[in-house]
Amino acid sequence: MSTPLLELDHVTKRFGRVVIAEDLSFAVGAGDTVGIVGPNGAGKTSLFGLISGDLSPGSGQVRFAGRTITRLDPASRCRLGIGRTYQVPRPFADMTVFENVLVAAQQGARLRRQASYQAAAEALYRTGIAAEANIPAARLGLLQRKRLEIARALATRPSLLLLDEVAGGLTDPEVAVLVEVIRGINAEGIAVIWIEHVVRALTALVSRLTCLSGGAFIGDGDPASVLANPRVREVYLGSEVTASTLGLDDDAPGAPGAQGASEVSGGTA
């Protein structure tokens, strides 16, 4: 069996009595596509913090590409190949789109001169915003800001891309555009872990879905099976969601029947 690209080994994190992660074990292979869902406060973004280095576990180990990175800071993990986005894009508003991405290439990947310019240009083309390269970031609409957030992560040359609710607040056509951008990134061999409340976006892309609740995994497997899991329905979906709403085939094995839709088409973590 090949070594996983990313591995969390019995990771626990608490703030006082508040459990952020409870004995989590989780592995992702090179080029995988994994979606993460769960109710608000489930610990999804905290999970990304444990992977990217923004948070340190109280116990357990984090390994990346066969190396233990549990005590490495975010900058070191970024240089090893872990790129991430944040729920709320906060670009340097007075800088151009290109300059924003160039900063990521130079500071995140430690690229210099021509290599950094090339990485920035490639990231803009891969996310479809090359035409906005010379526009101040403050003038971008929401979809373009989301693309810029992904472009900045790509400019760090990741082998693992962590996407934190990049579809939030977008219209259905905009979500479809974003899914295709991410599909293209994954086709280049970059593994993707995507936290999202827009479940239709996840089911259009990922091959594996994981549900997190109370800092623990309560479902993990193919999307249809996880969304059909009674416990996942209870804590996350509710009682009125159909397979077609989720972008799944109603006749597919394990496709969920009537479930709940409060957070399936949008929302925040």
C-alpha positions as CSV (number, residue, x, y, z in Angstrom):
1,M,0.0,0.0,0.0
2,S,1.4,3.4,-1.0
3,T,2.1,6.0,1.7
4,P,-0.7,8.6,2.0
5,L,0.0,12.1,1.0
6,L,-1.6,13.4,4.2
7,E,-2.2,11.5,7.4
8,L,-3.7,12.5,10.7
9,D,-3.0,9.9,13.3
10,H,-5.2,10.0,16.4
11,V,-5.2,13.8,16.5
12,T,-6.9,15.5,19.4
13,K,-7.4,19.3,20.1
14,R,-9.3,20.9,22.9
15,F,-9.7,24.5,24.2
16,G,-10.6,23.8,27.8
17,R,-13.8,21.8,27.8
18,V,-14.5,22.6,24.1
19,V,-13.5,19.7,21.9
20,I,-12.2,20.8,18.5
21,A,-10.9,17.4,17.3
22,E,-11.4,14.1,19.2
23,D,-9.0,11.3,18.3
24,L,-9.2,12.0,14.5
25,S,-7.5,9.6,12.1
26,F,-7.7,10.6,8.5
27,A,-5.7,9.8,5.3
28,V,-5.7,11.3,1.8
29,G,-3.8,10.0,-1.1
30,A,-2.0,12.0,-3.9
31,G,-4.6,13.3,-6.4
32,D,-7.6,12.4,-4.2
33,T,-10.8,14.6,-4.1
34,V,-12.4,14.7,-0.6
35,G,-15.4,16.7,0.5
36,I,-16.0,17.6,4.1
37,V,-19.5,18.5,5.4
38,G,-21.0,19.0,8.8
39,P,-23.1,21.4,10.9
40,N,-21.9,24.8,12.0
41,G,-19.4,24.4,14.8
42,A,-18.5,20.9,13.8
43,G,-14.7,21.6,13.7
44,K,-14.3,21.7,9.9
45,T,-12.2,24.8,9.7
46,S,-10.3,23.8,12.8
47,L,-9.5,20.6,11.0
48,F,-7.9,22.6,8.2
49,G,-6.0,24.6,10.9
50,L,-4.5,21.3,12.2
51,I,-3.5,20.3,8.7
52,S,-2.1,23.7,7.6
53,G,-0.4,24.5,11.0
54,D,-2.6,27.3,12.2
55,L,-3.4,25.0,15.1
56,S,-1.2,22.5,17.0
57,P,-2.8,19.3,18.2
58,G,-2.8,18.4,21.9
59,S,-1.9,14.9,21.0
60,G,-1.5,12.8,17.9
61,Q,0.6,13.2,14.8
62,V,0.2,14.9,11.4
63,R,2.2,13.5,8.5
64,F,2.6,14.8,5.0
65,A,4.4,13.1,2.1
66,G,5.9,10.6,4.6
67,R,7.2,13.3,6.9
68,T,6.0,14.1,10.4
69,I,5.0,17.8,10.4
70,T,3.1,18.0,13.7
71,R,5.3,20.8,15.1
72,L,6.0,22.7,11.8
73,D,4.6,26.2,11.4
74,P,2.2,27.2,8.6
75,A,5.0,28.7,6.4
76,S,7.0,25.5,6.5
77,R,4.0,23.4,5.7
78,C,3.2,25.7,2.8
79,R,6.6,25.3,1.4
80,L,6.3,21.5,1.7
81,G,3.2,21.6,-0.5
82,I,0.1,22.4,1.6
83,G,-1.9,25.3,0.1
84,R,-5.2,26.6,1.6
85,T,-7.9,29.1,1.1
86,Y,-10.0,30.9,3.7
87,Q,-13.8,31.3,4.0
88,V,-13.6,35.1,3.6
89,P,-11.2,36.2,0.9
90,R,-9.0,39.1,2.1
91,P,-6.7,40.1,-0.7
92,F,-4.5,43.1,-0.6
93,A,-7.1,45.5,-1.8
94,D,-4.8,48.2,-3.1
95,M,-2.6,45.7,-5.0
96,T,-3.5,44.3,-8.4
97,V,-4.7,40.8,-8.9
98,F,-1.3,39.8,-10.3
99,E,0.6,41.4,-7.4
100,N,-1.6,39.5,-4.9
101,V,-0.7,36.2,-6.5
102,L,3.0,37.2,-6.9
103,V,3.2,37.8,-3.2
104,A,1.9,34.2,-2.6
105,A,4.5,32.8,-5.0
106,Q,7.4,34.7,-3.4
107,Q,6.4,34.4,0.2
108,G,4.6,31.0,0.2
109,A,6.7,29.1,-2.3
110,R,9.9,31.1,-1.8
111,L,10.2,31.6,-5.5
112,R,12.3,34.4,-6.9
113,R,12.4,36.6,-10.0
114,Q,11.3,34.8,-13.2
115,A,10.1,31.7,-11.4
116,S,7.8,33.7,-9.2
117,Y,6.3,35.6,-12.1
118,Q,5.7,32.4,-14.1
119,A,4.0,30.8,-11.1
120,A,1.8,33.8,-10.6
121,A,0.8,33.9,-14.3
122,E,0.1,30.2,-14.4
123,A,-2.1,30.4,-11.3
124,L,-4.1,33.2,-12.9
125,Y,-4.6,31.3,-16.1
126,R,-5.6,28.1,-14.3
127,T,-8.3,29.9,-12.3
128,G,-9.6,31.9,-15.3
129,I,-8.7,35.4,-14.1
130,A,-5.7,36.3,-16.3
131,A,-7.8,39.0,-17.9
132,E,-8.1,40.8,-14.5
133,A,-4.4,40.6,-13.8
134,N,-3.9,44.4,-13.7
135,I,-7.1,45.3,-11.9
136,P,-7.0,46.3,-8.2
137,A,-8.2,43.4,-6.1
138,A,-10.7,45.8,-4.4
139,R,-12.7,46.0,-7.7
140,L,-13.3,42.3,-8.0
141,G,-16.8,40.7,-7.6
142,L,-17.3,37.8,-5.3
143,L,-16.7,35.0,-7.9
144,Q,-13.5,36.7,-9.0
145,R,-12.4,37.1,-5.4
146,K,-13.0,33.4,-4.8
147,R,-10.9,32.7,-7.9
148,L,-8.2,35.0,-6.7
149,E,-8.2,33.2,-3.3
150,I,-7.6,29.9,-5.1
151,A,-5.0,31.4,-7.4
152,R,-3.0,32.6,-4.4
153,A,-3.0,29.1,-3.0
154,L,-2.0,27.6,-6.3
155,A,0.9,30.0,-6.7
156,T,2.5,28.3,-3.7
157,R,2.9,25.2,-5.8
158,P,0.8,22.8,-3.6
159,S,0.4,19.1,-3.9
160,L,-2.5,19.4,-1.5
161,L,-5.1,22.1,-1.8
162,L,-7.4,22.9,1.1
163,L,-10.6,24.7,0.0
164,D,-12.7,26.3,2.8
165,E,-16.2,27.1,1.5
166,V,-15.1,28.7,-1.7
167,A,-18.6,28.3,-3.2
168,G,-20.4,30.1,-0.3
169,G,-22.5,33.1,-1.5
170,L,-22.2,32.2,-5.2
171,T,-25.1,31.7,-7.6
172,D,-25.7,28.2,-9.1
173,P,-24.0,29.2,-12.5
174,E,-21.1,30.7,-10.6
175,V,-20.8,27.5,-8.5
176,A,-20.7,25.5,-11.7
177,V,-17.9,27.6,-13.0
178,L,-15.9,27.2,-9.8
179,V,-16.4,23.4,-9.9
180,E,-14.8,23.2,-13.3
181,V,-11.9,25.3,-12.2
182,I,-11.3,23.0,-9.3
183,R,-11.8,19.9,-11.5
184,G,-9.0,21.2,-13.8
185,I,-6.7,21.7,-10.8
186,N,-7.3,18.2,-9.6
187,A,-6.7,16.9,-13.1
188,E,-3.2,18.2,-12.8
189,G,-2.6,15.7,-9.9
190,I,-3.2,18.1,-7.0
191,A,-5.2,16.5,-4.2
192,V,-8.2,18.5,-3.0
193,I,-9.9,18.6,0.4
194,W,-13.0,20.8,0.1
195,I,-15.1,22.0,3.1
196,E,-18.5,23.1,1.7
197,H,-22.1,23.7,2.6
198,V,-23.1,23.7,-1.1
199,V,-23.4,19.9,-1.2
200,R,-24.3,19.9,-4.9
201,A,-20.9,21.4,-5.6
202,L,-19.1,18.6,-3.7
203,T,-21.1,15.8,-5.2
204,A,-20.3,17.1,-8.7
205,L,-16.6,16.7,-8.0
206,V,-15.4,14.6,-5.1
207,S,-15.1,10.8,-5.0
208,R,-15.1,10.7,-1.2
209,L,-17.2,12.5,1.3
210,T,-16.6,12.9,5.1
211,C,-19.0,14.2,7.7
212,L,-17.6,15.9,10.8
213,S,-19.7,16.6,13.9
214,G,-18.5,17.6,17.4
215,G,-14.9,17.2,16.4
216,A,-15.4,13.5,15.3
217,F,-16.0,11.8,11.9
218,I,-19.5,10.3,11.7
219,G,-19.5,9.3,8.0
220,D,-16.8,8.6,5.5
221,G,-17.1,7.0,2.0
222,D,-18.6,7.6,-1.4
223,P,-20.9,10.7,-1.4
224,A,-24.2,8.8,-1.9
225,S,-23.6,6.4,1.0
226,V,-22.5,9.1,3.4
227,L,-25.5,11.3,2.5
228,A,-27.8,8.3,3.1
229,N,-26.2,7.6,6.5
230,P,-29.0,8.1,9.1
231,R,-26.7,9.8,11.6
232,V,-25.4,12.2,8.9
233,R,-29.0,13.0,8.0
234,E,-29.9,13.6,11.6
235,V,-27.0,16.0,12.5
236,Y,-26.5,17.8,9.2
237,L,-29.1,17.4,6.5
238,G,-32.5,17.3,8.3
239,S,-35.5,15.7,6.6
240,E,-36.4,17.2,3.2
241,V,-33.4,16.7,0.8
242,T,-33.7,14.6,-2.3
243,A,-31.0,13.0,-4.4
244,S,-31.7,15.3,-7.3
245,T,-31.3,18.3,-5.0
246,L,-27.8,17.0,-4.1
247,G,-26.8,16.5,-7.7
248,L,-27.0,12.7,-7.4
249,D,-28.8,10.1,-9.5
250,D,-32.0,9.0,-7.7
251,D,-31.4,5.5,-9.0
252,A,-27.8,5.3,-7.8
253,P,-27.1,2.7,-5.2
254,G,-27.2,4.4,-1.7
255,A,-28.6,7.6,-3.1
256,P,-30.5,9.4,-0.3
257,G,-34.2,9.7,-0.4
258,A,-36.2,12.4,1.4
259,Q,-33.8,14.2,3.7
260,G,-33.4,17.8,5.0
261,A,-32.3,20.8,3.0
262,S,-31.6,23.6,5.4
263,E,-27.9,23.9,4.5
264,V,-27.5,22.0,1.3
265,S,-27.7,24.8,-1.2
266,G,-25.8,27.5,0.7
267,G,-24.7,28.8,4.1
268,T,-21.6,29.2,6.2
269,A,-19.6,27.0,8.4
